[in-house]
Structures are given as structure tokens and as C-alpha cells.
Amino acid sequence: MDVQKMRKIVPLAGAVLVALGLISATTYTILNESVTFSDYGGVIIETLSDLSVTQKGTFKAGSAISAAGTDPGSPVIMSSTMPIATNGLARGDWYFRVDVSATGTTQANQKYKVEVLRWVSTTNDYNTIATLYIKSSANPTSSEGVRVYAKLPTPPGASETFMVLITRVS
């Protein structure tokens, strides 16, 4: 192939690749369960080694879910059915979900406080969006856990940062 043809093809191929990249970048949706991190963060999870925490993402509620685990006196008990701890959702509300599971070192009948915080870029700080309470069973196994649904006060943006803090309370 001669040099003249190569000089015409290379810029054209580069432009096509840039266009394809822009098209694919604009087709991302928040519901695809992929995690996209902004320049300032992602998901920060601070917990003890006796629990496993898995970030699931942001979702829109398909039905109303009553509040559960909002009172330290009534924590949601971990089980293999993965019950829900939430500050309450109406149909159509957006929420952030993490799954908290027992591990081989989880103590029996241990109560935990789960705090979910959301980064607010206008104040450059985190705001608490949910404080929930969960408890391990009398004989915890790694198949037991709780789904934590923290209601978002506003719909999620294209880039979000959350922090999950879990501490023992008894």
C-alpha cells in the first residue's frame, strides 16, 4: 500500500474509533449493575473481619418495603433467606444496596449498627442516609446475612460515592 493511501486511512480509522467510544460511553445506564467510579471516590466499606460486605449498587424499588431494623432494640436477624433491613421504601424510590453476611468468625447473637453515607459534592462531605441495626443468629453460618436497602433522598447521579460503616453495638 502506498504512503498516500495510508495517510488518508489512519486519520479516518482514528475518527471512527473515537466516535464508537463516545457512543458506547453515552449508552451506559445506572441499572446495569456495573460500578462506575467518579474522580472522587467509589464505595468505601469499613467493617470488622467478622462480617462480609458486598456492594450491589443503586436500584429503584418495584414495591413498597416497610422499615425494618431502624431501632437498636429490634435489629433484623441474619438468616439464609437474607431478610431486608431498610429505612422504608415506597414504590419508585431509589435505594443503595449492600449485602452483609456472616463469616467463619462471626460471634453468636452479636448486634451491629450499619451506617450508610452518601457523598455530597456541594458540601464536600458525607451525609448519613440510613442507620440500621442487624444481628447475627444464635449459630451464625456464612450462608446467613441481611440485605441493606438505604433510601436515597434524591435520585442517583451518573457518579456516586457511598460509605458503609459497620460497628458492633453489643
C-alpha atoms as a printed R data frame, in Angstrom:
    type eleno elety resid chain resno       x       y      z
1   ATOM     1    CA   MET     A     1   0.000   0.000  0.000
2   ATOM     2    CA   ASP     A     2   1.405   3.394 -0.883
3   ATOM     3    CA   VAL     A     3   2.045   6.221  1.592
4   ATOM     4    CA   GLN     A     4  -0.705   8.486  0.176
5   ATOM     5    CA   LYS     A     5  -3.445   5.916  0.899
6   ATOM     6    CA   MET     A     6  -2.082   5.259  4.406
7   ATOM     7    CA   ARG     A     7  -2.178   8.998  5.219
8   ATOM     8    CA   LYS     A     8  -5.908   9.041  4.365
9   ATOM     9    CA   ILE     A     9  -6.857   5.775  6.144
10  ATOM    10    CA   VAL     A    10  -5.124   6.296  9.526
11  ATOM    11    CA   PRO     A    11  -6.935   9.571 10.466
12  ATOM    12    CA   LEU     A    12 -10.259   8.123  9.274
13  ATOM    13    CA   ALA     A    13  -9.799   4.959 11.356
14  ATOM    14    CA   GLY     A    14  -8.888   7.067 14.408
15  ATOM    15    CA   ALA     A    15 -12.012   9.208 13.997
16  ATOM    16    CA   VAL     A    16 -14.194   6.084 13.739
17  ATOM    17    CA   LEU     A    17 -12.693   4.671 16.966
18  ATOM    18    CA   VAL     A    18 -13.265   7.958 18.812
19  ATOM    19    CA   ALA     A    19 -16.885   8.077 17.594
20  ATOM    20    CA   LEU     A    20 -17.505   4.483 18.711
21  ATOM    21    CA   GLY     A    21 -16.009   5.268 22.108
22  ATOM    22    CA   LEU     A    22 -18.290   8.293 22.560
23  ATOM    23    CA   ILE     A    23 -21.361   6.316 21.520
24  ATOM    24    CA   SER     A    24 -20.614   3.495 23.966
25  ATOM    25    CA   ALA     A    25 -19.829   5.980 26.767
26  ATOM    26    CA   THR     A    26 -23.208   7.677 26.412
27  ATOM    27    CA   THR     A    27 -25.226   4.443 26.402
28  ATOM    28    CA   TYR     A    28 -24.284   3.475 29.993
29  ATOM    29    CA   THR     A    29 -27.311   3.178 32.288
30  ATOM    30    CA   ILE     A    30 -27.362   3.218 36.059
31  ATOM    31    CA   LEU     A    31 -29.365  -0.030 36.183
32  ATOM    32    CA   ASN     A    32 -26.796  -2.343 34.593
33  ATOM    33    CA   GLU     A    33 -25.280  -3.279 37.988
34  ATOM    34    CA   SER     A    34 -21.838  -2.175 36.875
35  ATOM    35    CA   VAL     A    35 -19.926   0.108 39.181
36  ATOM    36    CA   THR     A    36 -18.671   3.367 37.718
37  ATOM    37    CA   PHE     A    37 -16.414   5.433 39.925
38  ATOM    38    CA   SER     A    38 -16.083   9.176 39.734
39  ATOM    39    CA   ASP     A    39 -12.858  11.089 40.212
40  ATOM    40    CA   TYR     A    40 -13.552  11.478 43.923
41  ATOM    41    CA   GLY     A    41 -14.454   8.004 45.064
42  ATOM    42    CA   GLY     A    42 -16.429   4.825 44.778
43  ATOM    43    CA   VAL     A    43 -17.661   2.636 47.586
44  ATOM    44    CA   ILE     A    44 -15.821   2.713 50.884
45  ATOM    45    CA   ILE     A    45 -16.635  -0.093 53.273
46  ATOM    46    CA   GLU     A    46 -15.331  -0.085 56.821
47  ATOM    47    CA   THR     A    47 -16.217  -3.190 58.798
48  ATOM    48    CA   LEU     A    48 -14.878  -5.790 61.156
49  ATOM    49    CA   SER     A    49 -13.368  -9.051 59.953
50  ATOM    50    CA   ASP     A    50 -16.321 -10.970 61.364
51  ATOM    51    CA   LEU     A    51 -18.647  -9.770 58.576
52  ATOM    52    CA   SER     A    52 -18.550  -9.815 54.809
53  ATOM    53    CA   VAL     A    53 -19.976  -6.837 52.905
54  ATOM    54    CA   THR     A    54 -20.859  -6.935 49.219
55  ATOM    55    CA   GLN     A    55 -21.843  -3.753 47.391
56  ATOM    56    CA   LYS     A    56 -24.713  -4.342 44.945
57  ATOM    57    CA   GLY     A    57 -25.447  -0.829 43.605
58  ATOM    58    CA   THR     A    58 -28.384   1.554 43.246
59  ATOM    59    CA   PHE     A    59 -31.852   0.367 42.313
60  ATOM    60    CA   LYS     A    60 -35.443   1.572 42.021
61  ATOM    61    CA   ALA     A    61 -37.989  -0.096 44.309
62  ATOM    62    CA   GLY     A    62 -40.644  -2.122 42.478
63  ATOM    63    CA   SER     A    63 -42.920  -2.129 45.515
64  ATOM    64    CA   ALA     A    64 -43.183  -0.585 48.959
65  ATOM    65    CA   ILE     A    65 -40.955  -2.095 51.656
66  ATOM    66    CA   SER     A    66 -41.691  -1.371 55.302
67  ATOM    67    CA   ALA     A    67 -38.940  -0.040 57.534
68  ATOM    68    CA   ALA     A    68 -37.086  -2.745 59.466
69  ATOM    69    CA   GLY     A    69 -34.022  -2.538 61.688
70  ATOM    70    CA   THR     A    70 -34.257   1.195 62.377
71  ATOM    71    CA   ASP     A    71 -34.401   0.671 66.150
72  ATOM    72    CA   PRO     A    72 -31.456  -0.840 68.060
73  ATOM    73    CA   GLY     A    73 -33.991  -2.768 70.158
74  ATOM    74    CA   SER     A    74 -35.403  -4.507 67.053
75  ATOM    75    CA   PRO     A    75 -32.497  -5.485 64.782
76  ATOM    76    CA   VAL     A    76 -33.014  -7.586 61.662
77  ATOM    77    CA   ILE     A    77 -31.711 -11.116 62.357
78  ATOM    78    CA   MET     A    78 -29.338 -12.609 59.781
79  ATOM    79    CA   SER     A    79 -30.656 -15.748 58.091
80  ATOM    80    CA   SER     A    80 -30.217 -17.804 54.934
81  ATOM    81    CA   THR     A    81 -33.321 -16.103 53.462
82  ATOM    82    CA   MET     A    82 -31.448 -12.750 53.525
83  ATOM    83    CA   PRO     A    83 -34.124 -10.515 55.135
84  ATOM    84    CA   ILE     A    84 -34.150  -6.782 54.390
85  ATOM    85    CA   ALA     A    85 -33.063  -4.014 56.759
86  ATOM    86    CA   THR     A    86 -34.252  -0.649 55.426
87  ATOM    87    CA   ASN     A    87 -35.332   2.829 56.446
88  ATOM    88    CA   GLY     A    88 -38.519   2.260 54.408
89  ATOM    89    CA   LEU     A    89 -39.213   2.497 50.693
90  ATOM    90    CA   ALA     A    90 -42.209   3.485 48.608
91  ATOM    91    CA   ARG     A    91 -42.704   2.070 45.134
92  ATOM    92    CA   GLY     A    92 -40.410   4.011 42.778
93  ATOM    93    CA   ASP     A    93 -37.950   5.163 45.483
94  ATOM    94    CA   TRP     A    94 -34.253   4.855 44.678
95  ATOM    95    CA   TYR     A    95 -32.060   2.959 47.133
96  ATOM    96    CA   PHE     A    96 -28.465   1.844 47.620
97  ATOM    97    CA   ARG     A    97 -27.995  -1.854 48.415
98  ATOM    98    CA   VAL     A    98 -25.257  -3.766 50.233
99  ATOM    99    CA   ASP     A    99 -25.420  -7.347 51.464
100 ATOM   100    CA   VAL     A   100 -23.951  -8.043 54.900
101 ATOM   101    CA   SER     A   101 -23.116 -11.688 55.615
102 ATOM   102    CA   ALA     A   102 -21.705 -13.713 58.465
103 ATOM   103    CA   THR     A   103 -18.242 -15.247 58.155
104 ATOM   104    CA   GLY     A   104 -16.450 -18.036 59.972
105 ATOM   105    CA   THR     A   105 -15.552 -15.610 62.776
106 ATOM   106    CA   THR     A   106 -18.993 -14.023 63.351
107 ATOM   107    CA   GLN     A   107 -19.993 -14.202 67.005
108 ATOM   108    CA   ALA     A   108 -23.409 -15.552 68.020
109 ATOM   109    CA   ASN     A   109 -26.176 -13.045 68.831
110 ATOM   110    CA   GLN     A   110 -23.950 -10.068 68.033
111 ATOM   111    CA   LYS     A   111 -25.700  -6.780 67.221
112 ATOM   112    CA   TYR     A   112 -24.243  -4.382 64.637
113 ATOM   113    CA   LYS     A   113 -25.011  -0.808 63.604
114 ATOM   114    CA   VAL     A   114 -24.867  -0.292 59.816
115 ATOM   115    CA   GLU     A   115 -24.477   3.319 58.704
116 ATOM   116    CA   VAL     A   116 -24.808   4.192 55.018
117 ATOM   117    CA   LEU     A   117 -23.449   7.579 53.969
118 ATOM   118    CA   ARG     A   118 -23.604   9.352 50.610
119 ATOM   119    CA   TRP     A   119 -21.057  11.851 49.299
120 ATOM   120    CA   VAL     A   120 -22.449  15.337 48.676
121 ATOM   121    CA   SER     A   121 -20.203  17.268 46.288
122 ATOM   122    CA   THR     A   122 -21.707  20.664 47.136
123 ATOM   123    CA   THR     A   123 -20.611  20.367 50.777
124 ATOM   124    CA   ASN     A   124 -17.598  18.093 50.173
125 ATOM   125    CA   ASP     A   125 -18.767  15.790 52.930
126 ATOM   126    CA   TYR     A   126 -20.776  12.624 53.573
127 ATOM   127    CA   ASN     A   127 -24.400  12.704 54.747
128 ATOM   128    CA   THR     A   128 -25.898   9.766 56.617
129 ATOM   129    CA   ILE     A   129 -28.835   8.377 54.613
130 ATOM   130    CA   ALA     A   130 -29.582   5.346 56.825
131 ATOM   131    CA   THR     A   131 -28.695   3.959 60.242
132 ATOM   132    CA   LEU     A   132 -29.871   0.376 60.600
133 ATOM   133    CA   TYR     A   133 -29.364  -2.449 63.065
134 ATOM   134    CA   ILE     A   134 -28.753  -6.097 62.315
135 ATOM   135    CA   LYS     A   135 -27.941  -9.104 64.495
136 ATOM   136    CA   SER     A   136 -26.266 -12.446 63.932
137 ATOM   137    CA   SER     A   137 -28.208 -15.600 64.712
138 ATOM   138    CA   ALA     A   138 -27.588 -17.930 67.677
139 ATOM   139    CA   ASN     A   139 -25.465 -20.164 65.413
140 ATOM   140    CA   PRO     A   140 -24.164 -17.976 62.558
141 ATOM   141    CA   THR     A   141 -23.007 -19.565 59.293
142 ATOM   142    CA   SER     A   142 -21.544 -17.976 56.165
143 ATOM   143    CA   SER     A   143 -24.844 -18.586 54.313
144 ATOM   144    CA   GLU     A   144 -26.639 -16.125 56.610
145 ATOM   145    CA   GLY     A   145 -26.955 -12.421 56.034
146 ATOM   146    CA   VAL     A   146 -29.091  -9.328 55.604
147 ATOM   147    CA   ARG     A   147 -29.817  -7.166 52.566
148 ATOM   148    CA   VAL     A   148 -29.416  -3.483 53.494
149 ATOM   149    CA   TYR     A   149 -31.529  -1.041 51.446
150 ATOM   150    CA   ALA     A   150 -30.769   2.630 52.186
151 ATOM   151    CA   LYS     A   151 -33.317   5.010 50.679
152 ATOM   152    CA   LEU     A   152 -31.747   7.793 48.612
153 ATOM   153    CA   PRO     A   153 -33.267  11.222 49.360
154 ATOM   154    CA   THR     A   154 -32.703  12.238 45.718
155 ATOM   155    CA   PRO     A   155 -32.283  10.140 42.546
156 ATOM   156    CA   PRO     A   156 -28.745   8.910 41.916
157 ATOM   157    CA   GLY     A   157 -26.434  10.852 39.647
158 ATOM   158    CA   ALA     A   158 -24.149   9.465 36.968
159 ATOM   159    CA   SER     A   159 -21.348   9.132 39.527
160 ATOM   160    CA   GLU     A   160 -22.000   8.328 43.160
161 ATOM   161    CA   THR     A   161 -19.884   7.641 46.222
162 ATOM   162    CA   PHE     A   162 -21.135   5.792 49.271
163 ATOM   163    CA   MET     A   163 -19.543   4.785 52.556
164 ATOM   164    CA   VAL     A   164 -20.741   1.867 54.681
165 ATOM   165    CA   LEU     A   165 -19.646   1.796 58.325
166 ATOM   166    CA   ILE     A   166 -20.438  -1.252 60.451
167 ATOM   167    CA   THR     A   167 -19.742  -1.294 64.173
168 ATOM   168    CA   ARG     A   168 -20.560  -3.733 66.992
169 ATOM   169    CA   VAL     A   169 -23.037  -2.343 69.476
170 ATOM   170    CA   SER     A   170 -23.447  -5.297 71.870
